[in-house]
Amino acid sequence: MTQMKFIGTWRLVSCRWVDDDGRVTYPYGRSPVGYLIYTDTGHMAVNFMSSQRRRFASENVRQGTPEEERAAKKSYQAYSGRYEVRDDRVIHHVEVSLFPNWVGREQERFYEFAGDRLCLSTEPLPHGKTHQIAHLEWERVSPAAETTG
């Protein structure tokens, strides 16, 4: 039944990283944009980015300068695959990813529902001499699938 609560489309509200010492950073800015989709077939897709991304000088997607391409990659995240819910976590089985090292791996997220909001967070992740926890808050933009029967 829990998996049914995930089904639908979610819009990104916030993305913040919190260090061990409580310092908060916003790697995609204070007003990121993006969508997270969970289907009733067990698939998911997520895409989000900084709302302040700079346009390339060229209109050709394959003619960005090395600097434009680095900035574009750094300000965008995307992956998709299958998902499953285990206890207090949702497991994303990554099949396609902007970051090639995630393909074939699992991305575990703690989840919490609050009304029409879904909060996903990571385990503490190494970041230099400290650790960070990523917190992403999503707002439902489409209703959960109705069960028939």
ZICORMO-V12565 format. One record per backbone hydrogen bond with DSSP energy under -0.5 kcal/mol. NH is the residue of the N-H (numbers start at 1). CO is the residue of the C=O. E is the energy in kcal/mol with one decimal. If there is no record, write none. Layout:
NH	CO	E
NH	CO	E
//
This chain:
4	1	-0.8
5	1	-0.7
5	2	-1.3
6	2	-0.6
6	3	-1.2
7	3	-0.9
8	38	-2.5
10	36	-2.8
11	139	-3.2
12	34	-2.3
13	137	-3.5
14	137	-1.5
16	135	-2.5
17	25	-2.7
18	133	-2.4
19	17	-0.5
19	23	-2.7
20	131	-1.2
22	19	-2.1
25	17	-2.5
29	26	-2.1
32	29	-0.5
33	49	-2.6
35	47	-2.5
36	10	-2.3
37	45	-2.9
38	8	-2.4
39	43	-2.8
42	39	-1.3
44	81	-3.1
45	37	-1.8
46	79	-2.7
47	35	-2.4
48	77	-2.5
49	33	-2.8
50	75	-2.0
51	28	-0.6
53	50	-0.9
61	59	-0.6
63	60	-2.0
69	65	-2.7
70	66	-2.2
71	67	-2.4
72	68	-2.4
73	69	-2.4
74	70	-2.5
75	71	-1.3
76	73	-1.3
77	48	-2.7
79	46	-2.0
80	96	-2.3
81	44	-2.2
82	93	-1.3
83	42	-2.4
84	91	-1.8
86	84	-0.5
86	89	-2.9
89	86	-2.6
90	109	-2.8
91	84	-3.4
92	90	-0.6
92	107	-2.6
93	82	-3.2
93	91	-0.6
94	92	-1.0
94	105	-2.4
95	80	-3.0
96	80	-2.0
98	78	-2.6
100	98	-0.8
102	99	-2.0
103	100	-1.1
104	94	-2.8
105	102	-2.3
107	92	-2.6
108	106	-0.6
109	90	-2.1
110	121	-3.1
111	88	-1.8
112	119	-1.4
114	117	-2.2
117	114	-1.5
118	138	-2.5
119	112	-2.9
120	118	-0.5
120	136	-2.9
121	110	-2.0
122	134	-1.7
125	132	-3.6
127	130	-3.0
130	127	-1.8
132	125	-2.6
133	18	-2.1
135	16	-3.1
136	120	-3.1
137	14	-2.5
138	118	-2.8
139	11	-2.8
140	116	-3.1
141	9	-3.2
142	9	-1.2
//
